[in-house]
Amino acid sequence: MKKKGFNTTNLHSDRKDSPEHGVLHKPVHTSVAYGYEDARHLAEVFQGKREGYNYGRQLNPTVTALQKRISKMENSLASVAFSTGMGAISSTLLSLLRSGDHIVSSSFLFGNTNSLFNTLQRLGIEVSFVDATDVCNVEDAIKENTKLIFVETIANPVTQVADLQKIGQLCKLKGLVYMVDNTMTSPHLFQPRNVNASLIVNSLTKYIGVHGNALGVVVTDSGLYDWSTFKNILEIYRSEDPKFWGITQIKKKGLRDLGATLGPEAAHHLAVGSETLQLRMDKASANALALAKFCDNHPKVQNTYYPGLAKHPEHGRASQLFKAYGAIFSIDLIDSLDCFDVLNRMECVISSSNLGDTRTLGIPVAHTIYFEMGAKRRNSMGISDSMIRFSIGIEETEDLIADFEQSLSQ
Ligand SMILES: *Cc1c(COP(=O)(O)O)cnc(C)c1O
């Protein structure tokens, strides 16, 4: 039979896995421990010879169901969930890399990932930051000890789109792990597996879970990387099919050593939220496109950054790769306008640091999320003092446009 669509597959995901009592949602399993009639079975679970649960830090049935959902959404091999994005990215990199290894990263990064990469450098893992909108910059930065390339699909807040396809080809050629943060696009707009990504990050806190009521992030192995060539896999994880070596080491070492485990209640919220991903993402992206065009034509706005605008440097690439251009855009105001006043006058836009909510949110980025990194690094990322980043929700388009109009025109 023909492979089912994105929505159908996701909506029926829990049910297809023979859940308890035929329930349609995987229940919230709160038990931390699991009992075994035969102590040998417990030992076999520990040794990976038998499927089963041992302890809540490593595994939980509600979380496992969510991981399966995300693996299906990404058309990929397997996933591991973490309590936050920073837990996910730090656990993945610390379980796969060693002191003396080198990463090439896009310099246009989520602020906290940037902060983590600075910490990694203090621990002896080298990081080169490059403009990843052009594969040549990535290629030039590769060294003998390079193990991994890290990029985001659409960067925050200036919306640069990495040279996703060509970097994927380069990683394949050089045998490098290609880690793609797909948070801004979500697996509905873009599946990084199609550009040869090895590991995919999705912050479910954002578009997938969406309601701003739970934190959680999943790392997915696309199944494309040949882990038998990756020297840092520990001997103990080399017994099964090499396809699973990477994700097993991330799961076993990452969750054990750093303990950023996703809780079952959060997993349940995120799974339910995910059911409407496609509808919301289409609506929010359409709203963002309409508002970005409105701002681009408004005399009080100096610059509008959105991949859906024809003038955006990577508009062609975004059109080719993504189903829509996402729901984040940023503006620079003209000098006479104050970013705080503009936000305060808006009625439908909440001043808030989250993104990917059902509601429209706005934030003066230089004074908040990018404050700590300093003016020099902000400047290199193209972040001006008057910049406002908007995360567009699913309100009626005309209400949002009217709100922007009244606030900007005063
Ligand atoms: C929010 C976000 C994350 C996850 O961060 P947490 O807040 O730690 O969950 C990761 N990447 C991007 C691009 C994000 O926007």
The ligand as a Tripos MOL2 file, in Angstrom:
@<TRIPOS>MOLECULE
LIG
   15    15     1     0     0
SMALL
NO_CHARGES

@<TRIPOS>ATOM
      1 C1         14.4740   26.6590   21.4960 C.3       1 LIG1
      2 C2         15.4930   26.0870   20.6160 C.ar      1 LIG1
      3 C3         16.2100   24.9640   21.0040 C.ar      1 LIG1
      4 C4         15.9390   24.2460   22.2970 C.3       1 LIG1
      5 O1         16.2870   24.9360   23.4340 O.3       1 LIG1
      6 P1         15.6620   24.6770   24.9180 P.3       1 LIG1
      7 O2         15.0800   25.9910   25.2870 O.co2     1 LIG1
      8 O3         16.8350   24.2860   25.7630 O.co2     1 LIG1
      9 O4         14.6440   23.6130   24.8460 O.co2     1 LIG1
     10 C5         17.1680   24.4710   20.1310 C.ar      1 LIG1
     11 N1         17.3930   25.0460   18.9320 N.ar      1 LIG1
     12 C6         16.6930   26.1130   18.5070 C.ar      1 LIG1
     13 C7         16.9550   26.6710   17.1520 C.3       1 LIG1
     14 C8         15.7250   26.6840   19.3400 C.ar      1 LIG1
     15 O5         15.0290   27.7390   18.9170 O.3       1 LIG1
@<TRIPOS>BOND
     1     1     2 1
     2     2     3 ar
     3     2    14 ar
     4     3     4 1
     5     3    10 ar
     6     4     5 1
     7     5     6 1
     8     6     7 2
     9     6     8 1
    10     6     9 1
    11    10    11 ar
    12    11    12 ar
    13    12    13 1
    14    12    14 ar
    15    14    15 1
@<TRIPOS>SUBSTRUCTURE
     1 LIG1         1 GROUP 0 **** ****
